[in-house]
Amino acid sequence: MLVPELYLMRHGQSEWNRLGRHQGRLESPLSDMGRTQAAAMGQVLAADLAGRGGAFAALTSPQIRAAETARLALAPVGVTARPDPRLVEVGMGAWQGLTDAEIFARWPDSQARRGADPFGWHFTAPGGESFDGICARIEGVLADLAGPTIIVGHGIALLVLRGLVLGLDRAAMAELPRGQGVVWHIEGGVHRTLSTARHGSA
């Protein structure tokens, strides 16, 4: 997919990430570590943009953990992100707010399915969002980009976004690097990771 230059950031650690709870569309604020990660991402982004001309637009998921990350991380570059509801995290239906142990206890077959397909498992929650559904809304975001853009979002939604931009199938999307406290850059089909990752729940 042909898109403008992108900088992509997953939100910093949230309180529910810290507790191992799957958030999906539910809300959880950043933890102290998450705010530190967001500030660090801002420094990484500012360093990579230093000395470059041209302006970047910015978009963020409107969910609290992403919007707070965007505010902290974009301050060093003097950019304000516009909320886009299409960037929200994958809807995980009945599993939202639960830990892995709670999900496996209530839906025993889900543990084997997660072991076989950890990425695809996110699209199998009762009442949750399908893979095709999240692809359609993320494709809409990408189609509307008018120039170089910074996007702040969520773990699964950004895996899908990066995969679509890079022309990857679902299996290859699952192999992309993940994490929090990370800045990714994509330009001309080249994917770079600009800071190290700390993993957390979607």
N, C-alpha and C positions, 0 to 999 in steps of 0.2 A: 504494500500500500504506500503510495506516494504522499508523504506528509511533510510539513515544515520541520525545522530543527526543534527538538524537544529536550527539556530537562524535567525529570520525573522524580518525585519524592513520596515515599510512603510515610504516613503519619508516625510520630514518635510513639514510644510505648504508652499505652493507656493503662488505667487502673485495672480494667478487665483483662488486658494482655498479661499484666503482672499476676493476676489470679488464674490465668489459664482458661478464661471464659470466652467462648465464641460470640462475637458481637453482631456480625451481620449488619442489619439496619438499626439495631439498638444503639443507645448513646453511652459513652463512657469518656470522661475527661482524661487528659494526659496526666501521667504520673510525674513525679519529680524527675525521674530519669528521662521520660518522654520530652519534657521541656528542655532538658539539657541536650538531648539528641536533636531537637528542632533547631536550637541555637547553633549547634555545631554544623548542621546541614546548611544553614545560612552562610556560615563562614566558608564552607567548601564551595558553595555556589558562587559567592562573591569572588573567591579566588579564581575560579574557572572563567568567570565573565570579565575579570579585570583587563582593562585595556582594549576591550572590544567595542566596536561601534554598534549602533542599532538597538532597538528597544524590543523587549520581550513582553508579551501579554502573559497573564497568569490566570489559571483556573483552579478551583478547589472543590472537592466534595463539600457539601454543606454540613456534613456530620461534624460534631463538636471536635473530635480528636484530629480530624484533618484540617478544619478551619483554624484551630488553635495553632497547629503546626505551621500552616501557611502564614499566619500573622507573625510568628516568631522567626521563621526561616527566611521570609522575604523582606523583613525589615532592613537587613544590611544592603540590599540591592535597590531599596526604595520602590518596590512594586507592591501593589495591592491586588490580591486574587479575587476574581469574580466567582461566586458560587455557581456550580452547575449540577443540578440534581441527578444528571445522568452519570455522574462520577461516584455515586454512593457505592458502598460495598455490596457484594453479592448477598441477596436475601437468603437466609438460612432457615426460614420458616420456624418449625417447632424446636429446632436446635439452638436458636438464638438465646444467649444468656446462660447456656449450659457448658460444663466442662466435658472433656472427652469421656471421663469416667461416668458421668451422668448420662451422656448420650448412649454409651455402650450398654449401660444397665437397662435403659428403657427400650432401646432398639438393638438387641444383641447381634443381629446380622450386620449392623453398620461397622463393627470393628473389623471384620474380615474384608469388607468392601474398602475401608480406608487403607488397610494394609496393601491391598492389591492396586489401588489407584488413589494416592493421597490428594492429588489435585482434583480429579473428577468427583471424588467423594463430596466435595463442597456443593455439588449440584444435585445431590440425591436426598436432601433433607425434606421431610414431609412438609408440603406447603411452601417450599423454597423456590428459588429462581433456577431456571435451566441454563445450561451452557449457551444455547442459542439465544436465550433472552438477554444475557449479559453482553454477548457479542453484538447484538443488534443495537443496544443503547450506546456501547462504547464506539461502535462504528459511526454512530450519529455525531458523537463528540469530534472524532477525527475528521469527519467530512466538513465540519463547520470551522475548522482551524484556518485562520487567514494569514498567519505568519508565525515566526518563532514563538514558542509558548512554554511556560513552566506549568506543570500540572502536579498538584498535591492530592493524593488519594489513598487507596487502601491496598492491602496485600494481594487479594485475588483479582480485584478490578484492574490493578496495574499489571499483573501477570498477563491478563487477557489483552490489555491495551498494547503492551510491548510486543506480545506475540502477533497481534494483528499488524502492527507497523512493520515487523520484521518478516512477515509472511510465513509464520510458523503454524503447524497443525497443533492440535490439542496436546498431544504427547510431548512435542518439543517445547511448548509453552511451560509445561510442568518442570522442565529442566533449567529454566532461566533462574539466575540468582535472585534471592529474596532477602528480606531483612528490614530492620528499622535503623534509623540513623544513616540512611544511604541516599546518595544522589546518583541517578542514572542519566546518561546522555545518549541520545540517538540522533544521528545525522547521516544521511546518505546510506542508510542500511547498516551503519556501524554502531554497535552498542557498547558503551563504556560504563563501568562502575567507578564512581569517584570517591566513595568512602566505604568503610567496612560495615558489615551488617551485624545486627543483633536480632535474632529471630523472635517471633511472637505469633499469637493466634490471629486469624483473619478477622 
